[in-house]
Amino acid sequence: MSAVGEVVAERTVHLTRESLVRYAGASGDFNPIHYRDDIAAEVGLPGVLAHGMLTMGIAVGAIAEWLGDPGRILEYGVRFTRPVVVHPDNGADLHIVAKVGAVDEDVVRIDLTVTHAETTVLGKAQVRVRA
């Protein structure tokens, strides 16, 4: 059993515009703010944004190895706090740190800290897993 405060996973994932196109194809989310700079600017965004669900999926994926069995996940929720702008040349790096936030006999709560350019992009990102 893990102890409160223990880091159980940490990783950085690099996103590119190609990543967004691939995710759009897989998810069916073809909103042009995820691949067209002109549309993103037209609606007042700072650039093309990563899909929220892509960011959320990458974040929870960081604990896959530690979990062993993703079927142990009971609940997962986040608050989207900042967009992830994916630069056409440099892409974007998502950094994920997963720490044990609480432990009881049946459930472990994992708190995910997800940052891009030193800014937290997911708030209250928590995963409840079977112990």
N, C-alpha and C positions, 0 to 999 in steps of 0.2 A: 504494500500500500504506500502511496506517495504522501509526503508531508506538505502541509500548507506552506506556500511560498516557493516550493521546489519548481524549477524550470524543467518541464518535461519535453519541450521541443522548441526549436528556434530555427528559422530559415528565412532566406530572402529569395523572392521570386521576381524575375525580370519579365515585364510585360512589353510587348511590341504592338504596333498596329496590326500585324499579322495575327497576334494572339486574339485581338478583339474580333477580327473577321472570322477566325475559326470558331470562337465562342458564339458569335452571332449565328453562324450556320448550324451549330449544335443546338442552340437554344431556341432559334426562331425569332430572336429579338433583333430586328434589323432597323431599329431607330437610328436615323442618320447622325445623331449626336455622338454615336460610338465609332464613326468612321469618316465623317466629313467635317473638316475644319470650318468651311463656310457656313454650314448649318449650325454648328456649335456656336460660332460667333454671332450669328443672326439671332439666336435665342439668349444671348448674353452670357454664354459660358466661356471660361478661360481657355478652352481647347477641347479636343476630343476626349471623352471620358470613358474609362473602363466601366463595363456593366457592373452594377451593384451586386448582382448575384454571382458574377465571376469573382469579384473581390471576396465576397462572403465564402464561396466555395474554396478558394485558395487558402483562406485563413483557417478553416476547419481542417483542410487537408494536411496542415502542418502536424496535427496530432495523430495521423493515421498509423505511423510506425509504432508510436508509444501505445496506442490503443490495441493494436494487434487485430482486433475484430471491430470494424466500423458499426456492427450491429449493437455494440455496447452504448451507442449514442442514444440517449433518451429524449433530449431536447437541445435545441440550438437557437439562439436569438442574438440579434445585433441591433444597434441603432446606427444608421448611416449619418456620419457627422461631417465629412468632407469628401468632395469628389477626388478621384484619382485621374489626373490629367496625364494622358499618354502622348508624349512628345513624338512627332513624326520621325525624328532621327535617333533620339536617345532613349525612347520608350519611357518606362517608369519601373522603379523597384518598389516592391511591397516587402516590408520586413515584419515578420510575425514572431512573437514570443508568447509561448503558452506556459502559464504557471498554474499550479494548484491553488485554487481560491478557497475551497472548503472541502472537508471530508466528513462523511458520516459512515455508518456501517454499510449502507447500501449504495450510496451515490457519492461521486466525486464531482466537484464543480471545477472546470478549467476556465480560467480567465485568459482571453486572448487580447494581446496588445498588437494592433495592426497600424503600421505607420508607412507613410510615403513622404519623402523629402522632409523628414523629421516632424511631420504633422500626423496626428492620430486621425485615421479615416473611418474607423469603426468604433463606436462607443458601446460600452456595456456588452461587449462580445463575450458571451458565456456559453459553455457547452456542459451539459449535465450528462454524465456517463455512469453506467453501472460499475460498481467497484469490483 
